[in-house]
Amino acid sequence: MITISLCMIVKNEEEVLARCLDSVADLMDEIIIVDTGSTDATKEIAAKYTDKVYDFKWTGSFSDARNYSFSLATQEYIYAPDADEMLDEENREHFRKLKEVLLPEIEIVQMKYRTVTEYNTVLNIANEYRPKLFKRLREFVWVDPIHETVRIEPVVFDSDIEILHKPTGMHSKRDFGVFERLVRNSKELSPKLFKMYIRELYLTGDKTDLSNAEDYLMHLSDTTMDVDVKKSVDSVLLKNYRLNGREYDFLKTFAKAIVNEPCSETCYEAGLFYMSKEDYAEASLWLYNAANETECLIDVHSSGDKALENLINCYMKMGEGYEDLIAVASQKLKDWKLPEESVII
């Protein structure tokens, strides 16, 4: 049976920390809690589960804090949950069995990640795999019978454990501050961070968040050679201009965005724009395209339930003669659900 160190970083998690630790404490051989500046009862709650509670001065980097927590671990594997996660009884049993049978060559275990509250900011699918359990020390192994080389890629196992992510609020405001500092300091975002920043801006950004990001987005739109990146950026700019009442900038950006095949988000933003002008015929055209003729790049809802709901509203506003179209869109909305397929992060 393997041994596991739980390594968690926390700040002001008094609402959820006990729930998380209650669900996993008896599965762990060591519990390490690193606090990055709590002003509530987080540290007192943590102390009920372990005497290994440490302070870490916040550096502006979650990676720095996590690296410190990992450096304190002493067991064979490290489990890295967030405080707003938990395991139900069925998945506790899956975890217990995994601990008993995990092969020593496995270096990373991925677990299914399901957000079960309305505070789902960055997922475009209902369930995805995320790496959660890590071998603390890696053993380098030679592979191939000829022209041998050291295996560089980790050995990854996709488990059947499902982690329930139960946040009590949005984290996007906190995240925006980190993103804005990186951009302001001219640090290039990795492809992963770029996708998360764009998605959080589009899904949860308010007028201020979008305005703060505008210079960065404008620069990307003007300089990127990646067609999908440009489409994504322009969609966020369209939302910025729409919410902030900048009609000229909206129409200028939209005209450029539809020269090539637009994405669902571009069509969706056009639909909302024309709805705000009470031009429901034009709005329905773009919402139909969002729901039926284009693919999403940022927000799966822009080609799904959100587009369909607004399309139905447009048809209803347009009065008699649209009953059949309402029926078709309503059936499609009834059948729509968040995609279930898992992806490797």
Rosetta blueprint (number, residue, H / E / L):
1 M L
2 I L
3 T L
4 I E
5 S E
6 L E
7 C E
8 M E
9 I E
10 V E
11 K L
12 N L
13 E L
14 E L
15 E L
16 V L
17 L H
18 A H
19 R H
20 C H
21 L H
22 D H
23 S H
24 V H
25 A H
26 D H
27 L H
28 M L
29 D L
30 E E
31 I E
32 I E
33 I E
34 V E
35 D E
36 T L
37 G L
38 S L
39 T L
40 D L
41 A L
42 T H
43 K H
44 E H
45 I H
46 A H
47 A L
48 K L
49 Y L
50 T L
51 D L
52 K L
53 V E
54 Y E
55 D E
56 F L
57 K L
58 W L
59 T L
60 G L
61 S L
62 F H
63 S H
64 D H
65 A H
66 R H
67 N H
68 Y H
69 S H
70 F H
71 S H
72 L L
73 A L
74 T L
75 Q L
76 E L
77 Y E
78 I E
79 Y E
80 A L
81 P L
82 D L
83 A L
84 D L
85 E E
86 M E
87 L L
88 D L
89 E H
90 E H
91 N H
92 R H
93 E H
94 H H
95 F H
96 R H
97 K H
98 L H
99 K H
100 E H
101 V H
102 L L
103 L L
104 P L
105 E L
106 I L
107 E L
108 I E
109 V E
110 Q E
111 M E
112 K E
113 Y E
114 R E
115 T E
116 V L
117 T L
118 E L
119 Y L
120 N L
121 T L
122 V L
123 L L
124 N L
125 I L
126 A L
127 N L
128 E E
129 Y E
130 R E
131 P E
132 K E
133 L E
134 F E
135 K E
136 R L
137 L L
138 R L
139 E L
140 F L
141 V L
142 W E
143 V E
144 D L
145 P L
146 I L
147 H L
148 E L
149 T E
150 V E
151 R L
152 I L
153 E L
154 P L
155 V L
156 V E
157 F E
158 D E
159 S E
160 D E
161 I E
162 E E
163 I E
164 L E
165 H E
166 K L
167 P L
168 T L
169 G L
170 M L
171 H L
172 S H
173 K H
174 R H
175 D H
176 F H
177 G H
178 V H
179 F H
180 E H
181 R H
182 L H
183 V H
184 R H
185 N L
186 S L
187 K L
188 E L
189 L L
190 S L
191 P H
192 K H
193 L H
194 F H
195 K H
196 M H
197 Y H
198 I H
199 R H
200 E H
201 L H
202 Y H
203 L H
204 T H
205 G L
206 D L
207 K H
208 T H
209 D H
210 L H
211 S H
212 N H
213 A H
214 E H
215 D H
216 Y H
217 L H
218 M H
219 H H
220 L H
221 S H
222 D H
223 T H
224 T L
225 M L
226 D L
227 V H
228 D H
229 V H
230 K H
231 K H
232 S H
233 V H
234 D H
235 S H
236 V H
237 L H
238 L H
239 K H
240 N H
241 Y H
242 R H
243 L H
244 N L
245 G L
246 R L
247 E H
248 Y H
249 D H
250 F H
251 L H
252 K H
253 T H
254 F H
255 A H
256 K H
257 A H
258 I L
259 V L
260 N L
261 E L
262 P L
263 C L
264 S H
265 E H
266 T H
267 C H
268 Y H
269 E H
270 A H
271 G H
272 L H
273 F H
274 Y H
275 M H
276 S H
277 K L
278 E L
279 D L
280 Y H
281 A H
282 E H
283 A H
284 S H
285 L H
286 W H
287 L H
288 Y H
289 N H
290 A H
291 A H
292 N H
293 E L
294 T L
295 E L
296 C L
297 L L
298 I L
299 D L
300 V H
301 H H
302 S H
303 S H
304 G L
305 D H
306 K H
307 A H
308 L H
309 E H
310 N H
311 L H
312 I H
313 N H
314 C H
315 Y H
316 M H
317 K H
318 M L
319 G L
320 E L
321 G L
322 Y L
323 E H
324 D H
325 L H
326 I H
327 A H
328 V H
329 A H
330 S H
331 Q H
332 K H
333 L H
334 K H
335 D H
336 W L
337 K L
338 L L
339 P L
340 E L
341 E L
342 S L
343 V L
344 I E
345 I L
